[in-house]
Each structure stands twice: as structure tokens, then as C-alpha cells.
Amino acid sequence: MPVFSDDGSSSCVSPSRPSSRSSKNMDWKVREDRSRPLPIICFFLGAALTAAFVFLGATMDVNWRLSEMAVWGNGAREEVGDLAKPFAELAELLKNASMEDKTVIVTSINQAYAAPGSLLGLFLESFRAGEGTARLLNHLLIVAVDPGAFQTCQSVHRHCYLLRPDHAAADLGAEKFFMTPDYLDMMWARNKFQQTILELGFNFLFTDIDILWFRDPMRHIAITSDIAIASDYFNGFQDSIHNLPNGGFLYVRSKARTVEFYRRWRAARSRFPAGTNEQHILASTQAPLSRELGVRMQFLDTANCGGFCQLSGDLRRVSTMHANCCTGLANKVHDLRSVLRDWRNYTAAPMEARRRGDFRWTKPGRCIR
């Protein structure tokens, strides 16, 4: 698996201008009795006060709405000022890539995954081959963890960000093997980066680079869900906390409770053995964390957001396909090419054949034996 994989406008209303007829009547009344000016003064004073209150009310309403939007859009608004300086470039990129609801699709690459014929090419190709998914590329931010990957990203995509490590580390451009120390460190770095996105006020849908997109998976995410996450093996109940999560496909809304969820998730690392990955810790802590913080978790059906672990049999339903339950970069690339070929055969077939549901995925030959 690669690296870095609560919720209007008001208008100020000015008093309408009196008609010419009203003006003449008023002038007549003034000429008729200049010794009684008090009613006229009261009229103008009342009009002025009405306009002032309307303007003040509208201004207060706008300011209140902006304040509420800030609270809804950023769960940790006290920290925004502190984050703005070191993450100004990231915040600008997120703004440029975000959808109207401030959601950004995020993936990550290193040089090994970005190389010609590797995962990045397959990943981008799937968006272009999918049903209505090409437009989503406008909302995709690719995070590169080494300069080589960043350079490649800039040559093929418009939204690229170079994530600079906190400290000197091993060669981040090389392939990282599952559960090695370098792999674990990068997974936790990914986790920290995701928390930063939430603190900056953006929702994100994180997708591993070894996931192919064929339809928009966001249609399967409930509007009431704070966190929606894939599962290697789905137990049939999307609200069941007993599903085992897969952090390679993860949607999170930016709220105070989701930021705190991430903080406690990362803090829990110290309570587990040194070789424990972030996904196992999430599975062990998601029940108490979601209960204590009021975070609603949704687990995505593998029939819609599937993978090699529990291979979906119906191409009419699938939105994404993940090369999970598979290790080795070459193995993933080989079997994902077969997936993309199966998809192209399906979309090229007559509509009648597609409706019958005759198409099935080719069994991943190198990942599943």
C-alpha cells in the first residue's frame, strides 16, 4: 500500500424612497402648519432608525453566518492561524482542488509508484475510462513524498504537493514493503497529514494509488456519516462497528469531533507494540472513540467499493477496485491491468449484455492464488 493513502446570504434593506405625490402632500402639510414640526421630525427620525436597525441586523446576521460556517468548516479553528503559515501552500492547493462543499480527493505517490508503467498511470487512466469520473480529476490532489515523484506529478496533473518529511528518513522514493519499519512510519505520517487537512477546514476522500475508479464512490457515502471507510471484508451492515476498516479508502468530514478522533487515534499508538500499524489500532479503538466523541462511522459495501480480498462479482455496481490482500508492486500492477481490461471490455459491450450482468472480473492471478 503506498504512502498517504455543523453544518445565505442576507441583504441590507434600505427604506424605499417616498413617491413624488407623497412628497407634495408632505410639503403641503409643512406649509400649512410650520408651528407644529414635531410630527415631521419624528417621521424622519423613525425612518433613519429603521434603516439603521435593518443595516445593523443584516450585518450581524452575515457575521453570525460567517462565524457558523467557519465552525462547521474547520473543527479546530483555534489552530487555523498557527497552521496557516507552514501550510499556506497546502491550504491554497486544497482550495483550488476542492469541490463546492470543500471536499478534496487525495492520493499519494513516491518515485516507485509514479514511474512509467507503474501505479500512477493506471490510477489516472481509470478515471478517464470510468463513467463520469474524468471530471473528478479536477478535484484530485496528488501528494508526492520525494522530489522525483513530484516532478512526475507536475508533468501529468495540475494539483501536486510535495510533502517534506519532518526529519531525515530513508529513501522515500523506493518501494516500501508491507509492515517493514519504513512502511509503518510512512503510514503514520499519512495519518498525521490527513489530520492536517481536517484542521485546515477541508473534507477529504483519501484513496490509495492502487485503487482504480470506475464510478463516483461518493454517491455511496451517507450525508450523515462523519467517517466512511472501506472494509476488506464487509459483514453486510454499514453501521456495524465490527467491520474491519481499510484505511486505503477513507472519507472524513472536517469537524471538531473528527479532528479529535484523529488525535486520539494517533495517541493510541503508544499503547500498542512497536510493530502495530495504524489500521489495526483503528480497528481496536474505533468503537470507544466513535462512542465517546459522537462520531458516526460508515463502512462501505465491497460490492460498491471493492477489492481483491472480497472480489465483487457485479460490474454494474462497482465504483472502485482496490488491489488489497496483495503485496509487491509488480503483482499489483499486473493484476490491476487485468481489472482495467475487464472494465474496458464491459463498457464496450452492447447495453443488453451489460444489463444481463454476464461480466465478471478476471481472478487476480498474482495477488490471489
C-alpha positions in Angstrom: 0.0 0.0 0.0 1.5 3.4 -0.9 2.2 6.3 1.4 -0.6 8.6 2.1 -3.1 6.6 1.3 -22.1 21.8 11.8 -23.2 22.5 9.4 -27.1 32.5 2.8 -26.7 35.5 2.3 -28.6 38.4 3.8 -29.2 41.7 2.1 -29.2 45.1 3.7 -32.6 46.7 3.0 -32.8 50.5 2.9 -36.1 52.3 3.3 -37.8 53.0 0.0 -37.8 56.5 -1.4 -41.1 58.3 -0.9 -43.1 58.9 -4.1 -43.4 62.3 -5.7 -47.1 62.5 -4.6 -46.2 61.8 -1.0 -43.5 64.5 -1.2 -46.0 67.1 -2.4 -48.5 66.2 0.4 -45.8 66.4 2.9 -44.7 69.8 1.7 -48.3 71.0 1.8 -48.6 69.9 5.4 -45.4 71.7 6.3 -46.5 74.9 4.7 -50.0 74.5 6.4 -48.6 74.4 9.9 -44.9 75.3 10.4 -45.6 75.8 14.1 -46.0 72.0 14.5 -42.8 70.5 13.2 -42.5 67.7 15.8 -44.5 65.0 13.8 -42.3 65.6 10.7 -39.1 65.3 12.7 -40.4 62.1 14.3 -41.2 60.7 10.9 -37.7 61.3 9.6 -36.1 60.1 12.8 -38.1 56.9 12.7 -37.1 56.3 9.1 -33.5 56.8 10.0 -33.7 54.5 12.9 -35.4 51.8 10.9 -32.7 51.9 8.2 -30.0 51.7 10.9 -31.6 48.7 12.5 -32.1 46.9 9.2 -28.4 47.6 8.3 -27.1 46.5 11.7 -29.3 43.4 11.7 -28.1 42.4 8.3 -24.5 42.9 9.2 -24.9 41.0 12.4 -26.6 38.2 10.5 -23.8 38.0 7.9 -21.2 38.0 10.6 -23.0 35.3 12.5 -23.4 33.1 9.4 -19.7 33.5 8.5 -18.8 32.5 12.1 -21.0 29.4 11.9 -19.5 28.5 8.5 -16.0 28.7 10.0 -17.0 26.4 12.9 -18.6 23.9 10.5 -15.8 24.0 8.0 -13.0 23.7 10.5 -13.1 21.6 13.6 -10.1 23.2 15.1 -10.5 26.9 14.3 -8.2 27.9 17.2 -5.3 26.3 15.3 -6.0 27.7 11.9 -3.8 30.7 12.5 -1.0 28.5 13.6 -1.3 26.2 10.7 -1.8 29.0 8.1 1.9 29.9 7.9 3.7 26.5 7.5 0.8 25.0 5.4 -0.1 28.1 3.3 0.9 26.3 0.1 -1.1 23.2 1.0 -4.2 25.3 2.0 -4.1 27.1 -1.3 -3.8 23.8 -3.3 -6.7 22.3 -1.3 -8.8 25.4 -2.0 -8.0 25.2 -5.8 -8.8 21.5 -5.9 -11.8 21.4 -3.6 -15.5 20.8 -4.6 -18.2 23.3 -3.5 -18.5 21.5 -0.1 -14.7 21.8 0.5 -14.1 18.1 -0.3 -10.8 17.1 -1.9 -9.8 13.7 -3.3 -6.3 12.9 -2.1 -3.8 10.2 -3.0 0.0 9.9 -2.6 2.9 8.6 -4.6 6.6 8.1 -4.4 9.0 7.7 -7.3 8.4 3.9 -7.5 4.7 4.3 -7.8 5.0 7.2 -10.2 7.4 5.6 -12.6 6.2 4.9 -16.2 4.1 1.7 -16.4 3.6 1.8 -12.6 0.5 2.5 -10.5 0.1 6.3 -11.1 -0.6 5.7 -14.8 -3.2 3.0 -14.2 -4.8 5.1 -11.5 -5.3 8.2 -13.8 -6.3 6.0 -16.7 -9.2 4.5 -14.7 -10.7 8.0 -14.1 -10.7 8.6 -17.8 -12.2 5.2 -18.6 -14.8 5.3 -15.9 -18.4 6.5 -16.1 -18.5 10.2 -15.3 -15.2 10.1 -13.3 -12.9 12.1 -15.5 -14.4 15.3 -14.0 -13.2 14.2 -10.6 -9.6 14.7 -11.7 -10.2 18.4 -11.2 -10.6 17.7 -7.5 -7.7 15.3 -7.1 -4.6 16.4 -5.1 -1.6 14.1 -5.6 0.8 14.2 -2.7 4.4 13.4 -3.6 6.8 12.3 -0.9 10.0 12.8 -2.8 11.2 15.3 -5.5 11.2 12.7 -8.3 7.6 11.8 -7.7 6.7 15.5 -7.5 8.3 16.2 -10.8 6.5 13.3 -12.5 3.2 14.5 -11.0 3.7 18.0 -12.4 4.1 16.6 -15.9 0.7 14.7 -15.8 -1.6 16.5 -13.3 -2.4 20.0 -12.2 -2.7 19.7 -8.4 0.5 18.4 -6.9 2.0 18.9 -3.5 5.5 17.9 -2.3 5.3 16.7 1.3 8.6 17.4 3.1 9.4 14.9 5.9 9.7 16.2 9.4 13.1 14.6 9.7 15.7 12.9 7.6 14.5 9.5 6.7 15.3 6.5 4.4 14.9 6.8 0.7 11.2 7.7 0.4 11.3 7.2 -3.4 11.9 3.4 -3.2 9.2 0.7 -2.8 8.2 0.2 0.8 7.3 -3.4 1.7 4.3 -4.2 3.8 4.8 -4.0 7.6 8.5 -3.0 7.4 9.6 -0.2 9.8 9.8 2.3 6.9 6.3 1.3 5.7 4.9 1.7 9.2 6.5 5.2 9.7 5.0 6.3 6.3 1.6 5.1 7.2 1.6 7.1 10.4 3.0 10.1 8.5 0.0 9.7 6.2 -2.3 9.7 9.2 -0.8 12.9 10.5 -1.1 14.6 7.1 -4.8 13.7 6.9 -5.4 15.3 10.3 -3.7 18.5 9.0 -6.2 18.6 6.1 -9.1 18.4 8.6 -7.5 21.1 10.7 -7.3 23.4 7.7 -11.1 23.1 7.2 -11.3 20.6 4.3 -13.1 17.3 4.0 -11.1 14.6 2.2 -11.6 11.4 0.4 -8.3 9.6 0.6 -7.6 6.8 -1.9 -4.6 4.6 -2.2 -2.9 4.8 -5.6 -3.6 1.1 -6.1 -7.3 1.7 -6.4 -9.0 2.1 -9.7 -12.0 4.4 -10.0 -14.8 3.5 -12.4 -17.8 5.3 -11.0 -18.2 8.1 -8.4 -18.0 6.4 -5.0 -19.2 9.4 -3.1 -22.8 8.5 -4.0 -22.4 5.7 -1.5 -21.4 7.9 1.4 -24.3 8.9 3.6 -24.7 12.6 4.3 -24.9 11.8 8.0 -21.6 10.0 8.1 -18.6 11.7 9.7 -16.2 8.9 8.6 -16.8 6.5 5.7 -14.2 3.8 5.3 -13.7 0.7 3.2 -13.5 -2.7 4.6 -11.6 -5.7 3.3 -14.5 -8.0 4.3 -17.9 -6.4 4.6 -20.2 -8.0 7.1 -23.4 -6.7 5.5 -24.1 -3.8 7.9 -22.7 -0.4 7.1 -23.2 0.8 10.7 -21.6 -2.2 12.3 -18.5 -1.3 14.2 -17.4 -4.9 13.9 -16.3 -4.4 10.3 -12.6 -4.3 9.9 -11.5 -1.0 8.4 -9.1 -0.5 5.4 -7.6 3.0 5.6 -6.7 2.9 1.9 -10.1 4.3 1.1 -11.4 6.8 3.6 -13.7 9.8 3.6 -13.7 12.2 6.6 -15.7 15.4 7.2 -13.9 18.3 8.8 -15.5 18.7 12.2 -14.2 19.2 15.8 -15.1 15.7 16.7 -13.3 14.1 13.7 -10.1 16.1 14.4 -10.2 14.9 18.0 -10.9 11.4 16.7 -7.6 11.6 14.7 -5.7 13.0 17.7 -6.8 10.1 19.9 -6.2 7.6 17.2 -2.6 8.7 16.8 -2.1 8.9 20.6 -3.2 5.3 20.9 -0.1 4.2 19.1 1.9 4.4 22.3 -0.4 1.7 23.9 0.4 -0.9 21.3 3.5 -2.9 20.4 6.0 -1.0 18.2 5.2 -3.0 15.1 1.5 -2.3 15.0 0.1 -0.5 12.0 -2.4 2.3 12.1 -5.2 0.2 10.6 -5.0 -2.4 13.4 -5.1 0.3 16.0 -8.1 1.9 14.4 -9.9 -1.5 14.4 -9.2 -1.8 18.1 -10.2 1.7 19.1 -12.9 2.7 16.7 -15.8 1.6 18.9 -14.8 3.6 22.0 -13.6 6.6 20.1 -16.8 6.9 17.9 -19.0 6.4 21.0 -17.2 8.9 23.2 -16.9 11.6 20.5 -20.2 11.1 18.8 -18.6 10.2 15.5 -20.7 8.3 13.1 -18.7 5.7 11.1 -20.0 4.1 7.9 -18.4 1.0 6.4 -18.6 0.8 2.7 -20.1 -2.3 1.0 -17.4 -4.2 -1.0 -20.0 -4.7 -3.8 -19.6 -0.9 -4.4 -16.1 -0.1 -3.1 -14.4 -3.5 -3.6 -11.1 -5.1 -3.6 -9.2 -8.3 -4.2 -9.9 -9.6 -0.6 -13.7 -9.8 -1.3 -14.0 -9.6 -5.1 -17.3 -8.1 -6.2 -19.0 -10.2 -8.9 -21.2 -7.4 -10.4 -19.6 -4.8 -12.7 -22.9 -3.0 -12.8 -22.4 -1.9 -9.2 -18.7 -1.4 -8.7 -17.3 2.1 -8.2 -13.8 1.3 -7.1 -11.4 -1.7 -7.1 -8.6 -2.0 -4.7 -5.6 -4.2 -5.0 -5.7 -5.2 -1.3 -4.8 -8.6 0.0 -1.8 -8.3 -2.3 1.8 -7.4 -1.7 4.5 -6.5 -4.2 4.4 -3.6 -6.6 4.8 -5.7 -9.7 2.0 -8.0 -8.6 -0.4 -5.1 -8.1 0.4 -3.6 -11.4 -0.1 -6.9 -13.3 -3.5 -7.6 -11.8 -4.8 -4.1 -11.9 -4.1 -4.1 -15.6 -6.4 -7.1 -15.9 -9.0 -5.2 -13.9 -8.8 -2.2 -16.3 -9.0 -4.6 -19.3 -12.1 -6.2 -17.9 -13.7 -2.8 -17.4 -13.0 -1.7 -21.0 -14.5 -5.0 -22.3 -17.6 -4.4 -20.2 -18.1 -0.8 -21.3 -17.5 -1.7 -24.9 -20.2 -4.4 -24.8 -23.8 -3.9 -26.1 -26.1 -2.4 -23.4 -28.3 -5.5 -23.4 -25.3 -7.7 -22.5 -24.3 -5.3 -19.8 -27.8 -5.3 -18.3 -27.8 -9.1 -18.1 -24.8 -8.9 -15.8 -22.8 -11.5 -17.7 -19.4 -9.9 -16.9 -17.1 -10.9 -14.1 -13.6 -9.9 -13.1 -10.7 -12.0 -14.1 -9.3 -13.6 -11.0 -6.2 -11.7 -9.9 -3.6 -14.2 -10.9 -0.6 -12.9 -9.0 -2.3 -11.4 -6.0 -4.7 -14.3 -5.3 -3.6 -17.8 -6.0 
